[in-house]
Amino acid sequence: QVQLVESGGGLVQAGGSLKLSCAASGRTFDDMDWYRQAPGKQRELVATITRGGTTNVVDFAMGRFTISRDNTKNMLYLQMNNLKPDDTAVYYCHAETMYPMLDYWGKGTQVTVTS
């Protein structure tokens, strides 16, 4: 059974840092991503990493967030620095396979940034 389990969320002051982890199990994945959803807003992409390690970070996270993965441990990470109150959201791990084309979601971890 495929599972994605996020951890590492919490309450932090503006300017602080958190590192999110996503433990994947059940199979290996191609692209893996972090998404987030703030209250009253749509879920949005934060960062993507391919199996080979190529990364893409969206504009609001550039220079502050770093996505990484450890394929040997089937883990995905998101290092978040210089956090802002606008970063408050539930952060979700997302993983995809190409053959067959499937995708999976974790249940999310709450990040709350206070001013």
C-alpha positions as a Python dict, from the first residue, in 0.01 Angstrom:
ca = {
    (1, 'Q'): (0, 0, 0),
    (2, 'V'): (136, 340, -97),
    (3, 'Q'): (165, 594, 183),
    (4, 'L'): (300, 945, 207),
    (5, 'V'): (339, 1075, 562),
    (6, 'E'): (443, 1432, 628),
    (7, 'S'): (606, 1558, 945),
    (8, 'G'): (795, 1860, 1072),
    (9, 'G'): (523, 2122, 1071),
    (10, 'G'): (460, 2347, 1365),
    (11, 'L'): (438, 2698, 1501),
    (12, 'V'): (723, 2937, 1426),
    (13, 'Q'): (784, 3309, 1440),
    (14, 'A'): (837, 3512, 1126),
    (15, 'G'): (1196, 3483, 1012),
    (16, 'G'): (1228, 3134, 1153),
    (17, 'S'): (1288, 2803, 982),
    (18, 'L'): (1125, 2462, 958),
    (19, 'K'): (1218, 2145, 776),
    (20, 'L'): (934, 1929, 650),
    (21, 'S'): (979, 1561, 577),
    (22, 'C'): (770, 1319, 378),
    (23, 'A'): (818, 947, 432),
    (24, 'A'): (708, 751, 126),
    (25, 'S'): (640, 381, 127),
    (26, 'G'): (490, 115, -94),
    (27, 'R'): (683, 201, -411),
    (28, 'T'): (932, 446, -556),
    (29, 'F'): (831, 761, -737),
    (30, 'D'): (929, 979, -1028),
    (31, 'D'): (849, 1346, -964),
    (32, 'M'): (777, 1449, -606),
    (33, 'D'): (634, 1781, -497),
    (34, 'W'): (531, 1996, -208),
    (35, 'Y'): (199, 2179, -225),
    (36, 'R'): (32, 2401, 29),
    (37, 'Q'): (-318, 2521, 102),
    (38, 'A'): (-396, 2823, 312),
    (39, 'P'): (-741, 2874, 468),
    (40, 'G'): (-988, 2987, 206),
    (41, 'K'): (-741, 2946, -78),
    (42, 'Q'): (-675, 2686, -344),
    (43, 'R'): (-398, 2433, -308),
    (44, 'E'): (-84, 2560, -479),
    (45, 'L'): (246, 2413, -588),
    (46, 'V'): (550, 2505, -381),
    (47, 'A'): (834, 2302, -530),
    (48, 'T'): (906, 1999, -748),
    (49, 'I'): (1196, 1757, -770),
    (50, 'T'): (1252, 1484, -1027),
    (51, 'R'): (1393, 1144, -943),
    (52, 'G'): (1723, 1260, -1084),
    (53, 'G'): (1730, 1563, -854),
    (54, 'T'): (1628, 1846, -1086),
    (55, 'T'): (1435, 2102, -883),
    (56, 'N'): (1189, 2378, -951),
    (57, 'V'): (1073, 2624, -687),
    (58, 'V'): (788, 2866, -745),
    (59, 'D'): (849, 3239, -724),
    (60, 'F'): (720, 3301, -372),
    (61, 'A'): (951, 3032, -232),
    (62, 'M'): (1259, 3107, -437),
    (63, 'G'): (1560, 3191, -225),
    (64, 'R'): (1383, 3077, 93),
    (65, 'F'): (1269, 2716, 37),
    (66, 'T'): (1479, 2421, -77),
    (67, 'I'): (1335, 2089, -191),
    (68, 'S'): (1542, 1773, -172),
    (69, 'R'): (1498, 1398, -167),
    (70, 'D'): (1682, 1088, -61),
    (71, 'N'): (1593, 808, -299),
    (72, 'T'): (1773, 548, -86),
    (73, 'K'): (1537, 625, 202),
    (74, 'N'): (1234, 715, -11),
    (75, 'M'): (1217, 1053, 163),
    (76, 'L'): (1123, 1402, 46),
    (77, 'Y'): (1220, 1720, 229),
    (78, 'L'): (1139, 2090, 226),
    (79, 'Q'): (1373, 2325, 408),
    (80, 'M'): (1193, 2652, 470),
    (81, 'N'): (1389, 2957, 584),
    (82, 'N'): (1288, 3317, 651),
    (83, 'L'): (928, 3212, 699),
    (84, 'K'): (655, 3473, 666),
    (85, 'P'): (299, 3482, 803),
    (86, 'D'): (177, 3432, 443),
    (87, 'D'): (347, 3091, 448),
    (88, 'T'): (88, 2970, 699),
    (89, 'A'): (-84, 2672, 540),
    (90, 'V'): (-119, 2297, 539),
    (91, 'Y'): (173, 2154, 344),
    (92, 'Y'): (116, 1840, 141),
    (93, 'C'): (352, 1586, -5),
    (94, 'H'): (262, 1470, -358),
    (95, 'A'): (426, 1196, -560),
    (96, 'E'): (384, 1071, -914),
    (97, 'T'): (465, 763, -1114),
    (98, 'M'): (493, 761, -1492),
    (99, 'Y'): (424, 396, -1568),
    (100, 'P'): (143, 363, -1487),
    (101, 'M'): (55, 732, -1457),
    (102, 'L'): (-61, 767, -1100),
    (103, 'D'): (-30, 1022, -825),
    (104, 'Y'): (-57, 1015, -449),
    (105, 'W'): (-112, 1266, -168),
    (106, 'G'): (-18, 1277, 195),
    (107, 'K'): (-258, 1405, 459),
    (108, 'G'): (-60, 1722, 520),
    (109, 'T'): (123, 1896, 801),
    (110, 'Q'): (26, 2233, 944),
    (111, 'V'): (271, 2522, 933),
    (112, 'T'): (178, 2835, 1124),
    (113, 'V'): (397, 3145, 1111),
    (114, 'T'): (328, 3423, 1359),
    (115, 'S'): (429, 3786, 1315),
}
